[in-house]
Amino acid sequence: MLKSLICAAALAATFMLIAQPAFADPLKNAMYHQRIGNYDFQVATEPSKLVAGQPAKIVMRISGVNGDDLVDVPLKLRLVRDSAEIASPQPVIIQYGHYAYDHTFDSPGKYVLYADLTDNAYSGQTLTFTFLLNVAGQNDYYLYTVMPGVGAAGAAAAGAIVVIRKRKART
């Protein structure tokens, strides 16, 4: 009897040393963050600049305000553009604070992602988190990401030509 009690105590002590509170890892490069009530909600996109016609992943992290992991949280997503709902996947149960939603945006523009979280733990109400997503067109992407470098190089070359011509004109 004493031996089994000692074994149980040793097992409990080992478990207490090993078991640590679980925290949902914060998202790297989280572009959006909202806090409503007892919940923190972060959103990041992969790629970070969304482009129409290219697959994208919307990565979400939901945690308590103290950083603890939320388990079995019901979530309903809605993707809206110009007041029209364009995507509404089935409700999901967030297991360990993270969820990823894959979507390909058909056209460029401003989109709104609504995340309806059912607050079973505290109020019993539905909390709606709102995130604005900008989706560039193919040409917009190149104009704002690739072309600035080309434009700067072109301006430097033009400046060098002007300086060289002025020097030649003096001699």
C-alpha positions as CSV (number, residue, x, y, z in Angstrom):
1,M,0.0,0.0,0.0
2,L,2.8,2.4,1.0
3,K,4.7,1.4,-2.1
4,S,1.8,2.2,-4.5
5,L,1.2,5.5,-2.6
6,I,4.9,6.5,-3.1
7,C,4.7,5.5,-6.8
8,A,1.6,7.6,-7.3
9,A,3.2,10.6,-5.5
10,A,6.3,10.3,-7.7
11,L,4.2,10.0,-10.8
12,A,2.2,13.1,-9.8
13,A,5.4,15.1,-9.0
14,T,6.9,14.1,-12.4
15,F,3.8,15.1,-14.2
16,M,3.7,18.5,-12.5
17,L,7.3,19.1,-13.5
18,I,6.8,18.1,-17.1
19,A,3.3,19.6,-17.6
20,Q,3.5,23.3,-18.6
21,P,0.5,25.6,-19.4
22,A,0.0,25.6,-23.2
23,F,0.1,28.9,-25.0
24,A,-0.9,29.5,-28.6
25,D,2.3,30.6,-30.5
26,P,2.0,34.2,-31.6
27,L,1.9,34.6,-35.4
28,K,5.1,35.8,-37.0
29,N,4.4,38.9,-39.2
30,A,0.8,39.2,-37.9
31,M,-0.6,42.0,-39.9
32,Y,-3.8,42.4,-38.0
33,H,-4.6,42.2,-34.3
34,Q,-7.9,42.8,-32.4
35,R,-8.9,42.3,-28.8
36,I,-12.5,41.9,-27.9
37,G,-13.5,41.0,-24.4
38,N,-11.3,38.2,-23.2
39,Y,-10.0,37.2,-26.6
40,D,-7.0,38.2,-28.7
41,F,-7.3,37.5,-32.4
42,Q,-4.3,37.8,-34.9
43,V,-4.4,37.4,-38.6
44,A,-1.5,37.0,-41.1
45,T,-1.5,36.2,-44.7
46,E,0.8,34.0,-46.8
47,P,2.0,35.6,-49.0
48,S,2.0,38.9,-47.0
49,K,0.9,40.8,-50.1
50,L,-2.2,39.2,-51.5
51,V,-2.5,39.1,-55.3
52,A,-5.7,38.3,-57.3
53,G,-5.6,34.9,-59.0
54,Q,-2.9,33.5,-56.8
55,P,-3.6,31.1,-53.9
56,A,-3.4,32.6,-50.4
57,K,-3.5,31.3,-46.9
58,I,-5.1,33.4,-44.1
59,V,-3.6,32.2,-40.9
60,M,-5.4,33.0,-37.6
61,R,-4.4,32.8,-33.9
62,I,-7.0,33.0,-31.2
63,S,-6.0,33.2,-27.6
64,G,-7.1,34.6,-24.3
65,V,-5.9,38.0,-23.3
66,N,-3.3,36.4,-21.0
67,G,-2.0,34.3,-23.9
68,D,-3.5,31.0,-23.0
69,D,-4.5,28.5,-25.6
70,L,-8.2,28.3,-26.5
71,V,-9.5,24.8,-27.0
72,D,-12.7,23.9,-28.9
73,V,-13.7,27.4,-29.9
74,P,-16.5,27.6,-32.6
75,L,-15.6,30.0,-35.4
76,K,-17.5,31.0,-38.5
77,L,-15.7,33.0,-41.3
78,R,-17.3,35.3,-43.8
79,L,-15.4,36.9,-46.7
80,V,-17.2,40.0,-48.1
81,R,-16.4,42.4,-51.0
82,D,-18.6,45.4,-51.9
83,S,-21.2,44.3,-49.3
84,A,-21.6,40.9,-51.0
85,E,-20.6,37.7,-49.3
86,I,-18.2,35.9,-51.6
87,A,-17.1,33.0,-49.3
88,S,-18.5,31.5,-46.2
89,P,-16.9,28.2,-45.3
90,Q,-18.6,25.8,-42.9
91,P,-18.1,26.7,-39.2
92,V,-15.1,25.1,-37.6
93,I,-14.0,24.2,-34.1
94,I,-10.5,25.7,-33.4
95,Q,-8.6,23.0,-31.6
96,Y,-5.4,24.6,-30.3
97,G,-5.7,28.3,-31.0
98,H,-4.6,28.2,-34.7
99,Y,-6.5,28.0,-37.9
100,A,-5.6,28.4,-41.6
101,Y,-8.0,29.2,-44.4
102,D,-7.0,28.8,-48.0
103,H,-8.6,31.1,-50.6
104,T,-7.8,32.4,-54.1
105,F,-9.1,35.9,-54.6
106,D,-10.7,36.3,-58.0
107,S,-10.3,40.0,-58.4
108,P,-8.3,42.8,-56.9
109,G,-9.9,45.2,-54.3
110,K,-10.7,45.6,-50.7
111,Y,-12.1,42.6,-48.9
112,V,-13.5,42.2,-45.3
113,L,-12.9,39.1,-43.3
114,Y,-15.5,38.6,-40.5
115,A,-14.6,36.0,-37.9
116,D,-17.6,35.2,-35.7
117,L,-16.4,33.6,-32.5
118,T,-19.0,32.0,-30.2
119,D,-18.0,33.0,-26.7
120,N,-19.2,29.8,-24.8
121,A,-16.8,30.4,-22.0
122,Y,-17.9,33.9,-20.8
123,S,-20.9,35.7,-22.3
124,G,-22.5,33.1,-24.5
125,Q,-22.7,35.7,-27.3
126,T,-21.1,35.8,-30.8
127,L,-18.2,38.2,-31.0
128,T,-17.4,39.4,-34.5
129,F,-13.8,40.3,-35.3
130,T,-13.3,42.4,-38.5
131,F,-10.2,42.5,-40.7
132,L,-9.6,44.5,-43.9
133,L,-7.6,42.7,-46.6
134,N,-6.2,44.5,-49.6
135,V,-5.8,42.3,-52.7
136,A,-3.6,43.7,-55.5
137,G,-4.0,42.9,-59.2
138,Q,-1.2,41.3,-61.2
139,N,-0.1,44.7,-62.6
140,D,-0.4,46.4,-59.2
141,Y,1.8,43.8,-57.6
142,Y,4.6,44.4,-60.1
143,L,4.1,48.2,-60.1
144,Y,4.4,48.5,-56.3
145,T,7.0,45.7,-55.5
146,V,9.2,45.2,-58.6
147,M,9.0,48.5,-60.4
148,P,10.2,50.8,-57.6
149,G,13.7,49.3,-57.8
150,V,13.6,49.5,-61.6
151,G,12.4,53.2,-61.4
152,A,15.2,54.1,-58.9
153,A,17.8,52.5,-61.2
154,G,16.4,54.3,-64.2
155,A,16.5,57.7,-62.3
156,A,20.1,57.1,-61.3
157,A,21.1,56.3,-64.9
158,A,19.3,59.4,-66.2
159,G,21.1,61.5,-63.6
160,A,24.4,60.0,-64.6
161,I,23.8,60.8,-68.3
162,V,22.9,64.4,-67.5
163,V,26.1,64.9,-65.4
164,I,28.3,63.3,-68.1
165,R,26.8,65.5,-70.9
166,K,27.3,68.6,-68.8
167,R,31.0,67.7,-68.3
168,K,31.4,67.1,-72.0
169,A,29.8,70.4,-72.8
170,R,32.3,72.3,-70.6
171,T,35.3,70.8,-72.3
